[in-house]
């Protein structure tokens, strides 16, 4: 699978490393220029390019940028693409975004207003990247860490399930994209190490 990643910070790099290790092809990008990422190609083994190039490259596209930057996404290139939203909202960084402050929108629902024809799945946001790189374990191992995801597109869910399993985590489907608030920043399931049984119970009891 070819994976284009928009955002080359901690999140983008961690996902890139694990995807390459699993045998996928990866292109990383940022909002500046591929020249600013020149050291990543020999360091990680990925391709580098502009945001538009990364989106065109990917069978699936991972968004790993600040919420404040979503209006700069290459909308045309993202049409009909499978998109993984790995983003979190931090008002101290992103500024106040009313729909997120009032809990009337999830981050993915807000992004879907910018890229309405893309197929968005929320994933990879509820674990620190150091733990994403370190906590993976073989399938069937007792107490394997579980990670949540949510979306409206079955193919997108299959892609996330595959990546979670390849990276060493137990996938847990929370439901539709509108349910993804249950594992956003500040919720009980956010960035807490849990097995599948505990995660399922925590998600079930999460109140808005």
TORGU-431097 format. One record per residue: x, y, z of N, C-alpha, C, O, CB in turn. Coordinates in steps of 0.02 Angstrom, whole numbers, padded with zeros to 5 digits, always signed. Glycine has a CB too. Example, Ala and Ser with C-alpha at 12.3 -4.5 7.8 and 13.67 -1.06 7.14 Angstrom:
TORGU-431097
+00660-00284+00390+00615-00225+00390+00660-00165+00390+00712-00166+00423+00565-00224+00452+00642-00112+00354+00684-00053+00357+00645+00002+00394+00670+00057+00402+00704-00030+00286
***
This chain:
TORGU-431097
+00042-00060+00000+00000+00000+00000+00044+00062+00000+00096+00064+00033-00047+00000+00061+00023+00113-00037+00058+00176-00037+00023+00224+00011-00038+00233+00008+00061+00207-00109+00061+00254+00056+00034+00298+00107+00065+00367+00101+00126+00375+00109+00045+00268+00178+00024+00416+00088+00047+00486+00087+00030+00518+00153-00026+00513+00177+00016+00525+00028+00079+00551+00183+00068+00582+00248+00077+00657+00242+00129+00682+00221+00117+00553+00301+00025+00694+00262+00027+00767+00262+00043+00788+00333+00000+00784+00377-00041+00799+00236+00104+00812+00344+00128+00828+00410+00187+00784+00428+00182+00723+00427+00072+00820+00462+00243+00815+00444+00304+00777+00456+00330+00788+00527+00391+00784+00539+00358+00797+00406+00285+00801+00574+00304+00808+00643+00307+00739+00676+00317+00689+00642+00254+00853+00681+00298+00737+00743+00304+00675+00780+00255+00622+00755+00273+00564+00747+00293+00687+00854+00193+00643+00741+00142+00595+00720+00158+00566+00651+00159+00505+00642+00072+00629+00720+00170+00610+00604+00185+00588+00536+00245+00543+00532+00245+00493+00497+00195+00648+00492+00298+00561+00568+00360+00521+00566+00351+00453+00598+00376+00403+00573+00416+00558+00601+00315+00450+00655+00304+00386+00689+00264+00339+00645+00282+00280+00638+00269+00397+00756+00210+00363+00614+00170+00321+00570+00211+00300+00510+00206+00243+00487+00106+00358+00548+00251+00345+00484+00294+00328+00426+00342+00272+00442+00348+00225+00403+00333+00390+00403+00375+00275+00499+00423+00223+00519+00389+00155+00523+00415+00105+00498+00456+00241+00586+00332+00153+00556+00298+00089+00566+00269+00062+00500+00270+00002+00489+00242+00097+00617+00245+00107+00458+00218+00085+00393+00273+00057+00349+00263+00006+00315+00183+00144+00358+00331+00089+00349+00387+00063+00310+00409-00005+00337+00424-00050+00298+00446+00113+00313+00411-00012+00403+00430-00075+00434+00382-00131+00414+00401-00189+00409+00433-00067+00511+00319-00113+00403+00267-00162+00384+00267-00176+00309+00228-00218+00286+00199-00137+00405+00311-00142+00272+00318-00157+00201+00281-00110+00154+00277-00124+00094+00296-00225+00189+00254-00055+00180+00218-00007+00138+00266+00045+00109+00322+00054+00135+00162+00027+00178+00245+00079+00058+00281+00136+00030+00253+00199+00061+00192+00205+00069+00277+00137-00048+00296+00246+00078+00274+00306+00114+00305+00369+00083+00364+00369+00065+00292+00302+00188+00265+00421+00078+00291+00488+00062+00269+00537+00116+00210+00543+00131+00266+00511-00008+00318+00571+00146+00305+00623+00196+00307+00692+00164+00343+00703+00116+00358+00619+00253+00266+00737+00191+00265+00806+00167+00252+00854+00224+00230+00834+00278+00212+00815+00112+00267+00917+00212+00249+00969+00260+00224+01030+00223+00218+01029+00161+00309+00987+00306+00209+01083+00259+00179+01142+00229+00230+01189+00198+00212+01239+00167+00138+01180+00280+00294+01173+00206+00346+01217+00181+00372+01193+00113+00347+01215+00061+00403+01221+00231+00420+01149+00113+00452+01128+00051+00484+01060+00062+00509+01046+00116+00504+01180+00027+00484+01017+00010+00519+00953+00017+00593+00962+00037+00622+00917+00068+00515+00915-00047+00623+01018+00019+00693+01030+00036+00705+01030+00111+00759+01013+00134+00717+01095+00005+00653+01050+00149+00661+01053+00222+00658+00983+00253+00670+00976+00313+00606+01098+00253+00642+00933+00213+00636+00864+00238+00691+00819+00208+00687+00758+00213+00567+00836+00221+00741+00849+00178+00790+00810+00139+00824+00755+00181+00843+00703+00154+00842+00855+00110+00832+00767+00246+00868+00718+00288+00825+00657+00304+00851+00605+00325+00891+00750+00352+00758+00663+00296+00714+00607+00315+00720+00547+00268+00711+00490+00289+00642+00632+00316+00735+00561+00205+00738+00505+00157+00792+00455+00176+00778+00395+00179+00752+00531+00086+00854+00476+00190+00904+00427+00212+00893+00404+00285+00912+00348+00303+00973+00455+00205+00864+00447+00326+00855+00431+00397+00800+00379+00408+00809+00331+00446+00839+00494+00437+00743+00389+00374+00685+00346+00385+00676+00296+00328+00655+00239+00338+00621+00388+00393+00694+00317+00267+00685+00274+00209+00623+00289+00169+00604+00250+00126+00684+00204+00231+00591+00346+00184+00530+00365+00149+00545+00411+00090+00601+00435+00083+00481+00399+00197+00495+00421+00049+00498+00473-00002+00478+00539+00030+00444+00540+00081+00453+00456-00064+00497+00594-00001+00476+00660+00023+00446+00699-00035+00464+00688-00093+00535+00698+00055+00400+00744-00020+00369+00784-00073+00327+00839-00044+00325+00849+00017+00327+00739-00118+00293+00875-00087+00246+00926-00065+00182+00892-00040+00173+00832-00050+00230+00976-00122+00138+00930-00008+00074+00902+00014+00035+00873-00044+00007+00818-00039+00032+00955+00050+00033+00909-00099-00003+00885-00158+00027+00821-00184-00009+00775-00204-00004+00938-00212+00094+00817-00184+00127+00756-00209+00114+00697-00163+00103+00641-00187+00203+00768-00215+00115+00709-00097+00101+00655-00050+00030+00629-00057+00018+00569-00054+00113+00679+00022-00017+00674-00067-00087+00654-00076-00095+00613-00141-00128+00561-00141-00134+00715-00078-00064+00637-00195-00068+00600-00258-00034+00533-00254-00056+00484-00285-00037+00642-00315+00020+00529-00216+00059+00468-00207+00019+00414-00171+00025+00355-00188+00123+00482-00170-00020+00434-00122-00050+00385-00076-00113+00352-00100-00158+00384-00128-00064+00418-00012-00117+00286-00089-00182+00252-00094-00225+00273-00034-00286+00276-00039-00173+00174-00095-00191+00289+00020-00223+00316+00080-00181+00375+00104-00119+00374+00097-00229+00261+00137-00213+00425+00131-00179+00486+00153-00190+00496+00228-00247+00493+00252-00205+00548+00114-00137+00507+00264-00140+00521+00336-00133+00596+00346-00085+00626+00322-00086+00481+00375-00180+00626+00382-00176+00697+00400-00148+00702+00470-00178+00678+00518-00245+00732+00394-00089+00734+00476-00055+00740+00540-00029+00811+00548+00031+00822+00558+00003+00688+00546-00075+00859+00543-00059+00930+00547-00101+00962+00602-00149+00932+00625-00070+00965+00478-00084+01023+00623-00127+01058+00672-00196+01072+00642-00203+01082+00582-00094+01124+00694-00247+01072+00685-00315+01087+00661-00319+01155+00628-00359+01166+00583-00365+01083+00719-00277+01201+00651-00277+01269+00623-00255+01271+00550-00263+01322+00517-00233+01314+00664-00226+01216+00526-00198+01215+00458-00243+01180+00407-00224+01173+00349-00131+01181+00458-00303+01158+00427-00343+01117+00382-00368+01155+00321-00380+01124+00269-00403+01089+00419-00375+01220+00325-00398+01258+00267-00345+01263+00213-00359+01286+00158-00419+01327+00288-00283+01241+00229-00230+01240+00179-00222+01173+00146-00175+01164+00106-00166+01260+00212-00266+01125+00160-00261+01059+00129-00273+01063+00054-00312+01104+00031-00312+01011+00162-00239+01020+00015-00250+01019-00057-00316+00984-00074-00318+00924-00089-00191+00983-00093-00370+01022-00072-00438+00995-00076-00449+00955-00140-00476+00900-00138-00489+01051-00073-00428+00981-00196-00440+00947-00260-00405+00879-00262-00434+00830-00285-00417+00990-00319-00343+00877-00239-00304+00815-00240-00334+00763-00193-00326+00703-00204-00231+00829-00220-00369+00786-00140-00397+00740-00091-00466+00713-00110-00494+00672-00073-00402+00776-00025-00493+00733-00166-00559+00710-00187-00560+00633-00191-00518+00602-00224-00578+00740-00255-00609+00604-00158-00623+00532-00160-00567+00489-00130-00569+00428-00137-00635+00511-00231-00519+00519-00097-00465+00482-00066-00487+00452+00001-00531+00478+00035-00404+00528-00056-00455+00396+00018-00461+00369+00086-00414+00410+00131-00354+00413+00119-00442+00292+00088-00443+00441+00182-00406+00487+00225-00410+00464+00297-00465+00449+00322-00433+00560+00218-00353+00462+00331-00352+00447+00402-00338+00512+00439-00287+00545+00429-00297+00393+00419-00385+00531+00482-00377+00591+00524-00343+00571+00589-00374+00540+00632-00446+00626+00537-00280+00589+00596-00242+00574+00657-00232+00636+00699-00185+00640+00740-00174+00543+00639-00276+00685+00691-00266+00751+00720-00304+00760+00786-00355+00726+00798-00287+00805+00671-00279+00805+00827-00312+00824+00889-00317+00900+00893-00278+00937+00863-00274+00797+00951-00367+00923+00930-00380+00995+00938-00350+01019+01003-00368+00996+01057-00455+01009+00936-00304+01067+00997-00275+01101+01056-00287+01176+01048-00253+01208+01009-00197+01085+01062-00336+01204+01085-00352+01274+01076-00294+01321+01088-00290+01374+01057-00408+01293+01121-00248+01302+01133-00190+01345+01146-00143+01347+01086-00104+01394+01080-00153+01320+01208-00146+01298+01042-00106+01297+00981-00147+01319+00920-00123+01357+00878-00078+01228+00970-00210+01294+00916-00250+01302+00856-00295+01364+00858-00325+01382+00807-00291+01242+00845-00300+01396+00917-00350+01448+00924-00417+01417+00940-00426+01357+00933-00354+01492+00861-00464+01458+00959-00531+01433+00976-00570+01416+00913-00578+01458+00869-00570+01485+01019-00592+01354+00908-00635+01332+00853-00703+01315+00883-00709+01266+00920-00603+01270+00814-00752+01355+00868-00815+01354+00905-00849+01285+00904-00870+01261+00957-00862+01405+00876-00854+01254+00847-00888+01190+00844-00856+01136+00887-00889+01091+00913-00891+01166+00774-00790+01141+00895-00754+01093+00937-00759+01112+01010-00763+01069+01054-00680+01089+00915-00759+01176+01024-00766+01199+01093-00834+01181+01122-00840+01163+01180-00756+01275+01097-00885+01186+01080-00953+01173+01104-00973+01099+01099-01028+01080+01117-01002+01214+01064-00926+01057+01073-00939+00985+01065-00996+00970+01018-01029+00918+01025-00952+00955+01132-01009+01015+00971-01060+01001+00922-01032+00968+00859-01069+00943+00817-01096+01066+00903-00965+00969+00853-00931+00936+00797-00873+00896+00824-00844+00913+00876-00907+00989+00746-00855+00843+00788-00792+00809+00801-00740+00839+00754-00757+00874+00707-00799+00731+00791-00677+00825+00768-00624+00850+00724-00634+00823+00653-00626+00860+00605-00553+00831+00750-00653+00760+00647-00662+00731+00581-00721+00762+00544-00718+00771+00483-00671+00656+00586-00774+00777+00580-00831+00809+00548-00813+00879+00524-00836+00901+00471-00891+00813+00597-00771+00914+00562-00749+00980+00540-00705+00974+00478-00713+01012+00430-00710+01015+00596-00660+00926+00477-00618+00915+00419-00659+00896+00358-00643+00916+00302-00565+00860+00433-00713+00858+00369-00755+00836+00312-00789+00895+00279-00811+00890+00221-00807+00786+00336-00795+00951+00314-00823+01011+00282-00774+01042+00234-00793+01076+00186-00843+01063+00336-00709+01031+00246-00657+01057+00202-00645+01010+00143-00634+01033+00086-00591+01067+00241-00648+00945+00156-00637+00895+00103-00699+00848+00100-00694+00790+00119-00571+00853+00115-00755+00874+00077-00819+00838+00083-00823+00774+00041-00864+00731+00057-00874+00882+00063-00783+00767-00010-00787+00706-00051-00737+00652-00030-00736+00598-00060-00776+00724-00124-00697+00666+00020-00649+00617+00045-00683+00568+00093-00735+00583+00122-00589+00651+00080-00654+00509+00099-00680+00457+00145-00636+00458+00208-00580+00433+00206-00680+00385+00110-00662+00485+00261-00621+00499+00320-00632+00446+00375-00689+00428+00391-00636+00569+00348-00577+00422+00403-00579+00378+00461-00536+00409+00515-00479+00428+00503-00555+00306+00443-00563+00413+00576-00526+00440+00633-00485+00385+00664-00512+00333+00683-00574+00472+00685-00419+00396+00670-00375+00344+00699-00308+00375+00717-00291+00429+00694-00366+00285+00649-00270+00339+00757-00201+00356+00776-00195+00420+00818-00140+00444+00830-00160+00364+00714-00250+00447+00842-00247+00509+00881-00244+00496+00956-00226+00542+00994-00306+00552+00866-00261+00436+00978-00270+00424+01050-00213+00383+01081-00224+00341+01125-00336+00387+01062-00153+00396+01057-00094+00363+01085-00034+00410+01074-00025+00436+01019-00082+00293+01052+00008+00420+01125+00070+00458+01115+00114+00422+01064+00116+00361+01063+00108+00469+01182+00149+00460+01022+00187+00430+00968+00245+00387+00993+00263+00338+00960+00213+00483+00923+00274+00404+01050+00327+00362+01077+00298+00293+01094+00332+00242+01084+00359+00394+01140+00237+00291+01118+00205+00227+01135+00181+00191+01072+00181+00129+01071+00146+00239+01182+00161+00228+01021+00143+00196+00958+00203+00156+00931+00195+00101+00905+00119+00248+00906+00262+00185+00937+00322+00152+00912+00345+00094+00957+00379+00049+00934+00378+00202+00905+00327+00096+01022+00355+00048+01069+00307-00005+01095+00328-00058+01116+00383+00086+01127+00242+00010+01094+00194-00033+01129+00164-00090+01088+00126-00130+01114+00138+00008+01155+00180-00093+01024+00152-00146+00982+00173-00215+01005+00229-00224+01029+00172-00135+00910+00129-00264+00998+00144-00332+01018+00109-00380+00969+00063-00360+00934+00122-00346+01091+00131-00443+00967+00103-00490+00919+00028-00503+00931+00004-00499+00987+00141-00556+00922-00007-00520+00878-00077-00537+00883-00086-00598+00928-00048-00646+00923-00107-00550+00813-00136-00595+00971-00150-00651+01016-00115-00645+01083-00128-00684+01128-00131-00714+00984-00069-00597+01089-00034-00589+01153-00083-00565+01206-00124-00521+01193+00025-00540+01146-00077-00592+01266-00121-00573+01321-00113-00499+01337-00057-00474+01341-00106-00615+01382-00169-00464+01346-00170-00394+01366-00142-00347+01313-00117-00293+01329-00131-00385+01429-00147-00367+01250-00123-00325+01195-00159-00257+01196-00219-00254+01207-00134-00360+01127-00122-00204+01185-00152-00137+01187-00200-00128+01128-00185-00148+01072-00097-00083+01185-00257-00098+01142-00308-00085+01091-00309-00011+01074-00296+00032+01116-00378-00108+01116-00325+00003+01012-00331+00072+00988-00399+00082+00954-00421+00039+00916-00274+00090+00940-00432+00139+00968-00498+00152+00938-00494+00183+00869-00444+00215+00851-00538+00196+00984-00546+00173+00831-00554+00208+00767-00628+00216+00753-00670+00181+00783-00518+00170+00709-00645+00262+00708-00716+00274+00692-00720+00300+00620-00674+00333+00596-00748+00323+00742-00775+00285+00587-00784+00310+00519-00849+00286+00489-00883+00244+00517-00726+00288+00476-00865+00315+00431-00927+00297+00396-00913+00253+00335-00960+00229+00303-00963+00360+00374-00850+00243+00319-00831+00207+00258-00800+00140+00276-00750+00138+00312-00783+00250+00215-00828+00086+00252-00804+00019+00270-00734+00006+00245-00694-00027+00279-00851-00034+00244-00718+00030+00185-00651+00020+00159-00599+00056+00202-00545+00030+00215-00646+00043+00086-00617+00117+00224-00572+00154+00268-00561+00117+00333-00505+00116+00359-00600+00223+00282-00613+00088+00360-00606+00049+00422-00562-00012+00412-00524-00031+00457-00675+00028+00448-00568-00044+00354-00526-00103+00340-00453-00083+00336-00409-00119+00360-00549-00136+00274-00439-00025+00307-00370-00001+00301-00341+00013+00370-00285-00008+00385-00367+00063+00258-00379+00047+00413-00355+00062+00481-00346-00002+00520-00296-00010+00556-00404+00109+00517-00393-00048+00514-00387-00113+00549-00323-00148+00529-00286-00174+00571-00448-00158+00534-00308-00149+00464-00247-00180+00440-00185-00147+00469-00139-00181+00492-00244-00177+00363-00184-00080+00469-00125-00044+00494-00117-00055+00570-00061-00066+00593-00131+00031+00478-00171-00050+00607-00167-00062+00679-00137-00132+00693-00093-00139+00735-00237-00056+00712-00163-00181+00658-00139-00249+00670-00065-00257+00650-00026-00289+00686-00181-00300+00631-00047-00227+00594+00023-00231+00572+00070-00195+00620+00127-00215+00630+00030-00201+00502+00045-00141+00650+00087-00103+00697+00089-00135+00767+00127-00113+00810+00061-00031+00702+00046-00186+00778+00048-00222+00841-00005-00205+00891+00005-00213+00951+00113-00212+00872-00063-00180+00867-00116-00158+00912-00182-00192+00894-00193-00213+00838-00124-00082+00909-00226-00197+00945-00292-00227+00936-00340-00172+00913-00351-00124+00949-00317-00260+01003-00370-00179+00854-00416-00128+00829-00483-00131+00867-00509-00185+00881-00428-00136+00754-00510-00072+00882-00577-00069+00912-00619-00017+00875-00603+00042+00876-00572-00052+00988-00672-00041+00843-00716+00002+00803-00767+00035+00849-00810+00001+00878-00751-00040+00747-00763+00101+00854-00808+00139+00898-00874+00153+00864-00925+00164+00897-00776+00205+00919-00875+00152+00797-00937+00165+00761-00928+00217+00706-00876+00220+00673-00990+00188+00809-00979+00258+00697-00978+00308+00644-00933+00367+00662-00911+00374+00719-01049+00333+00630-00920+00409+00612-00876+00466+00622-00903+00513+00677-00864+00545+00712-00868+00505+00557-00969+00517+00683-00999+00560+00734-00985+00535+00805-00993+00572+00854-01074+00565+00724-00963+00472+00811-00947+00443+00877-00874+00452+00895-00853+00432+00950-00965+00370+00878-00835+00482+00851-00763+00486+00864-00744+00534+00920-00687+00533+00944-00728+00509+00801-00791+00574+00942-00779+00617+01001-00762+00576+01063-00730+00601+01109-00840+00662+01015-00783+00514+01064-00774+00471+01123-00701+00456+01138-00685+00434+01193-00812+00406+01114-00657+00467+01089-00585+00457+01103-00543+00517+01081-00483+00510+01067-00561+00394+01068-00575+00575+01078-00537+00637+01066-00502+00659+01130-00511+00630+01183-00584+00693+01039-00463+00711+01123-00424+00738+01179-00469+00753+01239-00522+00783+01232-00386+00802+01158-00446+00732+01298-00483+00746+01359-00533+00693+01379-00560+00696+01435-00517+00810+01353-00547+00645+01335-00594+00591+01352-00558+00535+01389-00496+00529+01385-00628+00564+01287-00595+00493+01426-00562+00441+01466-00519+00392+01426-00471+00364+01453-00614+00402+01503-00535+00382+01362-00497+00334+01321-00437+00366+01287-00399+00332+01252-00542+00303+01270-00429+00431+01295-00376+00467+01259-00308+00455+01290-00296+00473+01348-00391+00542+01257-00264+00423+01251-00194+00413+01271-00185+00374+01336-00138+00386+01373-00159+00480+01277-00231+00329+01349-00226+00285+01408-00218+00213+01382-00256+00191+01339-00289+00291+01454-00169+00178+01409-00155+00109+01387-00210+00063+01412-00220+00056+01473-00086+00086+01413-00246+00030+01366-00300-00016+01384-00301-00075+01337-00281-00070+01279-00369+00021+01382-00323-00133+01362-00336-00189+01317-00406-00180+01287-00441-00132+01304-00330-00257+01355-00425-00224+01242-00487-00215+01206-00548-00215+01251-00594-00175+01242-00494-00268+01153-00549-00259+01300-00606-00264+01346-00615-00199+01385-00670-00173+01391-00598-00323+01394-00560-00174+01412-00563-00112+01451-00580-00052+01408-00619-00009+01428-00496-00100+01486-00552-00049+01347-00568+00006+01302-00641+00005+01283-00674+00057+01282-00524+00002+01239-00668-00053+01268-00739-00058+01251-00783-00034+01307-00832+00002+01295-00757-00130+01233-00768-00053+01368-00807-00031+01426-00800+00044+01437-00849+00077+01453-00785-00068+01489-00740+00070+01429-00729+00142+01438-00767+00183+01386-00799+00233+01403-00654+00158+01433-00764+00162+01324-00800+00196+01270-00875+00194+01283-00910+00244+01274-00784+00165+01201-00900+00136+01304-00971+00128+01317-00996+00175+01371-01053+00199+01367-00986+00056+01338-00954+00190+01420-00975+00232+01477-00954+00305+01471-00963+00344+01517-00946+00204+01541-00926+00324+01413-00905+00394+01403-00965+00437+01389-01005+00423+01344-00854+00399+01345-00970+00491+01427-01027+00537+01419-01003+00602+01388-00946+00624+01401-01061+00551+01487-01046+00633+01348-01027+00695+01315-01038+00754+01362-01025+00811+01343-01067+00705+01250
***
